[in-house]
Amino acid sequence: MLHRNNPAPRHNCSVHREENGAEADVRLLLAELAGSGCGTALAQDLEAKNLCGETVLVDTKQLLSDPTAFDTVRQHIARCVRHSTALTLCIGNLGAESAAVDNLEKLCAKLAEAGIGRSHLLGTTASADEISARPYALVTRCWLGDGSRYMTVRKDAFAAGTRHEEFWQYLWRYHRSQWRVLPAYSDSVSSACALLNDEHAGGVLPAYGVQVPISTAWLPLQIHIPKFANQNGVLHGVRLEAAIEASVNCGERLIELLPWPCKTMRNDVAMNRRLAIVVTGLGELVSRQNRNPSEVAVQRSMAALVAHIRATLQKTSAKIAERTSILPALAKSGPAIAAQTGHCDHWAARWQSALQRNAIRHRNLLVLSPYSVLPPGRGNHAAFGDLLPIIRYADAFGFAGAPTFEGWKFNDFKHFHRRAWSLIHNRSGGALVAARV
């Protein structure tokens, strides 16, 4: 029975209205993004708090020996599953190869005993240096369920050798099965601003498989290029430009409104304001145009397109910085060389000048995947690997959404990944020089 004389406390109503207001604003922004042609990884049910997903470091040996550390991670996993939030467990410190499989199985069994059951929300990543792909896939699938399985790959995995050959053979043999493991081979993320350092990327974001620093907060949005072209691959430049600008402008407002679930992520949002604008469908565009991806003219035109997208993202972010304030991480940074050389005044002046030229609002913006250069559909599209150089414009790299590679041969598959790895790890350096500090 409803009693008119006993209204709910006013402060609860105020909180409820504030939450409803924020949720309404989020929905309006999502509608604006959809209207511009941008996609999003956000759940439609905002109560699920399923943002881009989370990454958490799992130090295997520590969790097996330290009950307090284990309980902290267990609570983190349980919270994510309870709120339907996708989570990648970044599994490390497994021990020597002979003990790695045993330690991984002990960890998974301990999680199961603590009430963490199989879930499609639980993805994992581990290093190919620590454990072989086959036992890693078998153990994690059996204990944790059908979430994404990634393996981070360092330079030596691309060298010749029996163990590395077995790794690539496994990836190839099972790339269309439930035991599939996806390689992730970007060791770092760079910044849209040349004044900020690269960061080590030890985790893989559930959304789009973006390789990122562990426990950082990203807002992923997607721009699928063929959406802005007709059936012959002719781009509608005005619509594409509007979508690029909308992704940054709406993303800036969404960052403030979304319920980031933990203090670490909220601190990262406040400091770095990371957007992951995932650009896809580049190979599909070339295929629609019925052009040869191996032709230099085609490669140059696609490179110009991606360079323009990157420049537009940066320009839009810079405009927001002019209206509001520059990225907090940038405001707190400065050249350490000034203190070391004693030329503080000189370097401070040069730094301020560089800030005026390079100031932006978001630490990261453009995300590309090696798979974005491959068109959909059947057939051996290995020649589209010639478009891979265009991914060098990205701040971060995504490794989800691998194609079936139907019609490919093993050597094509391995060569594609070797080329992508080489391009990612040989991006141009000299950021401070480029920024004219």
C-alpha positions as CSV (number, residue, x, y, z in Angstrom):
1,M,0.0,0.0,0.0
2,L,1.3,3.5,-0.9
3,H,1.2,6.0,2.0
4,R,1.1,9.6,0.9
5,N,2.4,10.7,4.3
6,N,5.7,8.8,4.0
7,P,7.4,10.0,0.9
8,A,10.8,8.7,-0.1
9,P,13.8,10.8,1.3
10,R,14.4,13.8,-1.0
11,H,18.1,13.0,-1.4
12,N,17.3,9.6,-2.9
13,C,15.0,11.3,-5.4
14,S,17.7,13.8,-6.3
15,V,20.2,11.0,-6.9
16,H,17.6,9.1,-8.9
17,R,16.9,12.1,-11.1
18,E,20.6,12.8,-11.6
19,E,21.2,9.2,-12.7
20,N,18.3,9.3,-15.0
21,G,19.5,12.6,-16.4
22,A,23.0,11.2,-17.1
23,E,21.5,8.1,-18.7
24,A,19.3,10.2,-20.9
25,D,22.2,12.3,-22.0
26,V,24.2,9.2,-22.8
27,R,21.3,7.9,-25.0
28,L,21.1,11.2,-26.8
29,L,24.8,11.1,-27.6
30,L,24.6,7.5,-28.8
31,A,21.7,8.5,-31.0
32,E,23.8,11.4,-32.4
33,L,26.7,9.1,-33.1
34,A,24.4,6.6,-34.8
35,G,22.9,9.4,-36.9
36,S,26.4,10.4,-38.0
37,G,27.2,6.8,-39.0
38,C,29.4,5.9,-36.1
39,G,29.2,2.6,-34.3
40,T,29.8,1.9,-30.6
41,A,30.7,-1.0,-28.4
42,L,28.5,0.3,-25.6
43,A,25.7,-1.9,-24.4
44,Q,22.2,-0.8,-25.2
45,D,21.3,-1.7,-21.6
46,L,23.2,1.0,-19.8
47,E,22.4,-0.6,-16.4
48,A,24.7,-3.4,-17.5
49,K,27.6,-0.9,-17.2
50,N,29.2,-2.7,-20.2
51,L,31.5,0.0,-21.4
52,C,34.6,-0.9,-23.5
53,G,35.3,-3.7,-21.0
54,E,38.2,-3.9,-18.6
55,T,41.7,-5.4,-18.3
56,V,43.2,-6.7,-15.1
57,L,46.7,-8.0,-14.4
58,V,46.8,-11.6,-13.2
59,D,50.2,-12.4,-11.6
60,T,49.8,-16.2,-11.5
61,K,52.5,-17.0,-9.0
62,Q,51.4,-14.3,-6.6
63,L,47.7,-15.2,-6.8
64,L,48.5,-18.9,-6.1
65,S,50.6,-18.0,-3.0
66,D,48.9,-14.8,-1.6
67,P,45.3,-15.2,-0.5
68,T,44.8,-11.5,-0.1
69,A,46.0,-10.7,-3.7
70,F,43.8,-13.6,-5.0
71,D,40.7,-12.3,-3.2
72,T,41.2,-8.8,-4.7
73,V,41.3,-10.2,-8.2
74,R,38.4,-12.6,-7.5
75,Q,36.3,-9.7,-6.4
76,H,37.2,-7.7,-9.5
77,I,36.2,-10.6,-11.7
78,A,33.0,-11.2,-9.8
79,R,32.0,-7.5,-10.1
80,C,32.5,-7.5,-13.8
81,V,30.5,-10.7,-14.3
82,R,27.7,-9.5,-12.1
83,H,27.4,-6.3,-14.1
84,S,27.8,-8.1,-17.5
85,T,31.0,-6.3,-18.2
86,A,33.5,-8.0,-20.5
87,L,36.9,-8.5,-18.9
88,T,40.3,-9.6,-20.2
89,L,42.5,-11.4,-17.7
90,C,46.1,-10.5,-18.5
91,I,47.8,-13.6,-17.3
92,G,51.5,-13.4,-16.5
93,N,54.3,-14.8,-14.4
94,L,53.3,-18.4,-15.2
95,G,56.8,-19.7,-14.5
96,A,59.1,-21.8,-16.7
97,E,57.6,-23.6,-19.6
98,S,57.5,-26.9,-17.7
99,A,55.5,-25.4,-14.8
100,A,53.5,-22.9,-16.8
101,V,50.7,-25.2,-17.8
102,D,50.4,-26.6,-14.3
103,N,50.3,-23.1,-12.8
104,L,47.7,-22.0,-15.2
105,E,45.4,-24.9,-14.5
106,K,45.8,-24.4,-10.7
107,L,44.9,-20.8,-11.1
108,C,41.8,-21.6,-13.2
109,A,40.7,-24.3,-10.7
110,K,41.2,-21.9,-7.8
111,L,39.0,-19.4,-9.5
112,A,36.3,-22.0,-10.2
113,E,36.4,-23.1,-6.5
114,A,35.9,-19.4,-5.5
115,G,32.7,-19.2,-7.6
116,I,34.1,-17.8,-10.9
117,G,32.5,-20.1,-13.5
118,R,32.7,-20.3,-17.2
119,S,31.6,-17.1,-19.0
120,H,31.8,-15.7,-22.5
121,L,32.6,-12.4,-20.7
122,L,36.0,-13.7,-19.5
123,G,38.7,-13.2,-22.1
124,T,42.3,-13.9,-21.5
125,T,45.7,-13.0,-22.8
126,A,49.1,-14.6,-22.2
127,S,52.6,-14.3,-23.6
128,A,53.8,-16.7,-26.2
129,D,57.1,-16.5,-24.4
130,E,55.7,-18.2,-21.3
131,I,53.3,-20.9,-22.6
132,S,52.6,-22.7,-25.8
133,A,49.4,-21.9,-27.6
134,R,47.8,-25.4,-27.5
135,P,47.8,-25.9,-23.7
136,Y,46.9,-22.3,-23.1
137,A,43.8,-22.6,-25.3
138,L,42.7,-25.9,-23.9
139,V,43.0,-25.0,-20.2
140,T,41.4,-21.5,-20.5
141,R,38.5,-22.7,-22.7
142,C,37.8,-25.7,-20.5
143,W,37.8,-23.7,-17.2
144,L,36.8,-20.2,-18.2
145,G,34.5,-20.6,-21.1
146,D,34.2,-19.1,-24.6
147,G,35.7,-15.6,-24.2
148,S,38.3,-14.3,-26.6
149,R,41.8,-15.8,-26.3
150,Y,44.8,-13.7,-27.2
151,M,48.5,-14.3,-27.1
152,T,50.9,-11.4,-27.1
153,V,53.8,-11.9,-29.4
154,R,57.2,-10.4,-29.1
155,K,59.9,-10.0,-31.7
156,D,61.6,-13.4,-31.3
157,A,58.3,-15.2,-32.2
158,F,58.8,-13.9,-35.7
159,A,62.2,-15.4,-36.0
160,A,63.1,-18.8,-37.4
161,G,63.0,-21.7,-35.0
162,T,61.0,-24.9,-34.2
163,R,59.1,-23.5,-31.2
164,H,58.0,-20.4,-33.1
165,E,57.1,-22.4,-36.2
166,E,54.8,-24.6,-33.9
167,F,53.2,-21.4,-32.6
168,W,52.3,-20.2,-36.1
169,Q,51.2,-23.7,-37.2
170,Y,48.8,-23.8,-34.3
171,L,47.3,-20.4,-35.0
172,W,46.9,-21.5,-38.7
173,R,45.5,-24.9,-38.0
174,Y,42.8,-23.7,-35.5
175,H,42.1,-20.3,-36.8
176,R,38.5,-21.2,-37.6
177,S,37.8,-23.5,-34.6
178,Q,36.6,-23.0,-31.0
179,W,40.3,-23.5,-30.0
180,R,41.3,-20.4,-31.9
181,V,44.0,-18.1,-30.4
182,L,44.5,-14.6,-31.8
183,P,48.0,-13.0,-32.0
184,A,48.4,-9.5,-30.6
185,Y,51.8,-8.0,-31.4
186,S,51.8,-4.3,-30.6
187,D,54.0,-3.8,-27.6
188,S,53.0,-0.1,-27.1
189,V,50.5,2.6,-27.8
190,S,51.5,6.0,-29.0
191,S,49.8,9.3,-28.5
192,A,48.0,11.6,-30.9
193,C,50.3,14.3,-29.4
194,A,54.0,14.1,-30.3
195,L,54.9,15.5,-26.9
196,L,53.7,12.4,-24.9
197,N,55.7,9.2,-24.6
198,D,54.6,5.8,-25.8
199,E,53.1,3.4,-23.2
200,H,53.7,-0.3,-22.8
201,A,50.6,-2.2,-23.9
202,G,50.3,-5.5,-21.9
203,G,46.6,-6.0,-22.1
204,V,43.9,-6.5,-24.7
205,L,40.6,-4.6,-24.5
206,P,37.5,-6.8,-24.9
207,A,36.1,-4.2,-27.4
208,Y,37.8,-4.6,-30.8
209,G,40.7,-6.4,-29.3
210,V,42.7,-3.2,-28.9
211,Q,46.1,-3.8,-27.2
212,V,46.4,-1.3,-24.4
213,P,48.1,-0.6,-21.1
214,I,46.6,-2.8,-18.4
215,S,43.8,-1.2,-16.2
216,T,43.4,1.9,-18.5
217,A,40.0,3.3,-19.6
218,W,39.1,3.7,-23.3
219,L,36.0,4.7,-25.0
220,P,35.8,2.7,-28.3
221,L,33.8,4.1,-31.3
222,Q,33.8,2.7,-34.8
223,I,33.9,4.4,-38.3
224,H,33.3,1.8,-41.0
225,I,34.5,3.6,-44.1
226,P,32.3,1.7,-46.7
227,K,29.2,3.2,-44.9
228,F,30.3,6.5,-46.4
229,A,30.7,5.3,-50.0
230,N,28.4,4.2,-52.8
231,Q,28.4,0.7,-54.3
232,N,31.3,1.7,-56.6
233,G,33.4,2.9,-53.7
234,V,33.0,6.6,-54.3
235,L,33.3,8.3,-50.9
236,H,30.9,11.0,-49.7
237,G,33.6,13.3,-48.1
238,V,31.2,15.6,-46.3
239,R,29.4,12.8,-44.5
240,L,32.7,11.1,-43.6
241,E,34.1,14.3,-42.2
242,A,31.0,14.9,-40.1
243,A,31.3,11.4,-38.7
244,I,34.9,11.8,-37.8
245,E,34.2,15.1,-36.0
246,A,31.2,13.6,-34.2
247,S,33.2,10.7,-32.9
248,V,35.5,13.1,-31.1
249,N,32.9,15.6,-30.0
250,C,30.4,13.0,-28.7
251,G,33.2,10.9,-27.3
252,E,34.5,13.9,-25.2
253,R,31.0,14.3,-23.6
254,L,30.5,10.5,-23.1
255,I,33.7,10.2,-21.2
256,E,32.3,12.5,-18.6
257,L,29.0,10.8,-18.3
258,L,29.8,7.1,-18.3
259,P,29.9,5.2,-15.0
260,W,33.6,4.1,-15.0
261,P,33.5,1.2,-12.6
262,C,36.7,1.6,-10.5
263,K,39.0,4.3,-9.1
264,T,42.0,3.3,-11.3
265,M,39.9,3.7,-14.5
266,R,38.4,7.0,-13.3
267,N,41.8,8.4,-12.6
268,D,43.0,7.3,-16.0
269,V,40.0,9.0,-17.6
270,A,40.7,12.2,-15.8
271,M,44.3,12.2,-16.8
272,N,44.3,10.8,-20.3
273,R,40.8,11.0,-21.8
274,R,41.5,8.1,-24.2
275,L,39.3,7.6,-27.3
276,A,39.6,4.6,-29.5
277,I,38.3,5.6,-32.9
278,V,38.4,2.3,-34.7
279,V,38.5,2.7,-38.5
280,T,37.5,-0.4,-40.4
281,G,36.7,-1.4,-44.0
282,L,39.7,0.0,-45.8
283,G,40.3,-3.1,-47.9
284,E,36.5,-3.4,-48.6
285,L,36.6,0.1,-50.0
286,V,39.4,-0.8,-52.5
287,S,37.5,-3.9,-53.4
288,R,34.4,-2.0,-54.2
289,Q,36.4,0.3,-56.4
290,N,37.6,-2.7,-58.2
291,R,41.2,-1.5,-57.9
292,N,44.4,-3.5,-57.5
293,P,45.8,-3.1,-54.0
294,S,49.3,-3.8,-55.2
295,E,49.4,-0.7,-57.4
296,V,51.4,2.2,-55.9
297,A,48.7,4.7,-56.9
298,V,46.1,2.8,-54.9
299,Q,48.4,2.5,-51.9
300,R,49.1,6.2,-52.0
301,S,45.5,7.2,-52.2
302,M,44.6,5.0,-49.2
303,A,47.5,6.3,-47.2
304,A,46.3,9.8,-48.0
305,L,42.8,8.9,-46.8
306,V,44.0,7.5,-43.5
307,A,46.4,10.4,-42.9
308,H,43.4,12.8,-43.5
309,I,41.3,10.9,-41.0
310,R,44.1,11.1,-38.4
311,A,44.6,14.8,-39.0
312,T,40.9,15.5,-38.7
313,L,40.7,13.6,-35.4
314,Q,43.6,15.6,-34.1
315,K,42.2,18.9,-35.3
316,T,38.9,18.2,-33.7
317,S,40.5,17.3,-30.4
318,A,42.7,20.4,-30.5
319,K,39.5,22.6,-31.0
320,I,38.0,21.0,-27.9
321,A,41.3,21.8,-26.0
322,E,41.0,25.4,-27.1
323,R,37.4,25.7,-25.8
324,T,38.0,23.8,-22.5
325,S,41.6,22.9,-21.5
326,I,44.4,20.8,-22.8
327,L,44.9,17.1,-21.8
328,P,45.8,17.0,-18.1
329,A,48.6,14.5,-18.7
330,L,50.1,17.0,-21.2
331,A,49.7,19.9,-18.8
332,K,51.6,18.0,-16.2
333,S,54.4,16.8,-18.5
334,G,57.6,18.6,-19.4
335,P,61.0,17.9,-20.8
336,A,63.2,16.4,-18.1
337,I,66.3,17.5,-20.0
338,A,65.7,21.0,-18.7
339,A,66.5,20.1,-15.2
340,Q,69.5,18.0,-16.2
341,T,71.2,20.7,-18.3
342,G,70.4,23.7,-16.1
343,H,68.8,25.6,-19.0
344,C,65.4,25.6,-17.4
345,D,64.2,29.0,-18.7
346,H,65.3,28.2,-22.3
347,W,63.6,24.8,-22.3
348,A,60.5,26.1,-20.6
349,A,60.0,28.7,-23.3
350,R,60.5,26.1,-26.0
351,W,58.1,23.7,-24.3
352,Q,55.4,26.3,-24.0
353,S,55.8,27.1,-27.7
354,A,55.5,23.4,-28.5
355,L,52.4,23.0,-26.3
356,Q,50.7,25.8,-28.2
357,R,51.4,24.0,-31.5
358,N,50.5,20.5,-30.3
359,A,47.9,20.8,-27.6
360,I,45.0,18.3,-27.8
361,R,42.3,17.1,-25.4
362,H,42.7,13.3,-25.9
363,R,45.9,11.2,-25.4
364,N,44.9,8.5,-28.0
365,L,42.6,8.7,-30.9
366,L,43.1,6.5,-34.0
367,V,42.9,2.7,-33.8
368,L,43.5,0.4,-36.8
369,S,43.7,-3.3,-37.2
370,P,45.9,-5.2,-39.7
371,Y,42.6,-7.0,-40.7
372,S,41.1,-3.7,-41.8
373,V,43.0,-3.9,-45.1
374,L,41.4,-7.2,-46.0
375,P,38.1,-7.2,-47.8
376,P,35.2,-9.5,-46.6
377,G,34.1,-12.6,-48.4
378,R,35.8,-15.7,-49.8
379,G,38.9,-15.9,-51.8
380,N,42.7,-15.5,-51.3
381,H,43.0,-11.8,-50.6
382,A,46.7,-12.0,-49.6
383,A,47.5,-9.3,-52.2
384,F,45.6,-6.8,-50.0
385,G,48.5,-7.2,-47.5
386,D,50.2,-4.6,-49.8
387,L,47.9,-2.0,-48.1
388,L,49.4,-2.8,-44.6
389,P,51.7,0.3,-44.6
390,I,48.6,2.5,-44.0
391,I,48.2,1.1,-40.5
392,R,51.3,3.0,-39.4
393,Y,49.2,6.1,-38.7
394,A,47.4,4.5,-35.7
395,D,48.0,5.3,-32.1
396,A,46.9,1.8,-31.1
397,F,46.1,-1.5,-32.8
398,G,43.1,-3.9,-32.7
399,F,43.4,-7.6,-33.2
400,A,39.8,-8.8,-32.9
401,G,37.6,-9.7,-35.9
402,A,40.1,-11.9,-37.7
403,P,38.8,-13.1,-41.0
404,T,38.5,-16.8,-41.9
405,F,41.5,-16.6,-44.3
406,E,39.6,-19.0,-46.6
407,G,41.6,-19.7,-49.7
408,W,44.9,-18.7,-48.1
409,K,47.9,-20.8,-47.6
410,F,49.9,-21.1,-44.4
411,N,52.9,-19.1,-45.8
412,D,50.4,-16.3,-46.9
413,F,49.0,-16.2,-43.3
414,K,52.4,-16.1,-41.6
415,H,53.8,-13.5,-44.1
416,F,50.8,-11.2,-43.5
417,H,51.4,-11.2,-39.8
418,R,55.1,-10.8,-40.2
419,R,54.6,-7.7,-42.4
420,A,52.0,-6.2,-40.0
421,W,54.3,-6.8,-37.0
422,S,57.3,-5.1,-38.8
423,L,55.2,-2.1,-39.8
424,I,53.8,-1.7,-36.3
425,H,57.3,-1.9,-34.7
426,N,59.0,0.4,-37.1
427,R,56.8,3.4,-37.0
428,S,58.7,6.6,-37.2
429,G,60.2,7.9,-34.0
430,G,61.6,11.3,-33.0
431,A,58.4,12.7,-31.5
432,L,60.0,15.7,-29.9
433,V,61.9,16.5,-33.1
434,A,58.6,16.3,-35.0
435,A,57.0,18.6,-32.5
436,R,59.9,21.1,-32.9
437,V,60.8,21.2,-29.2
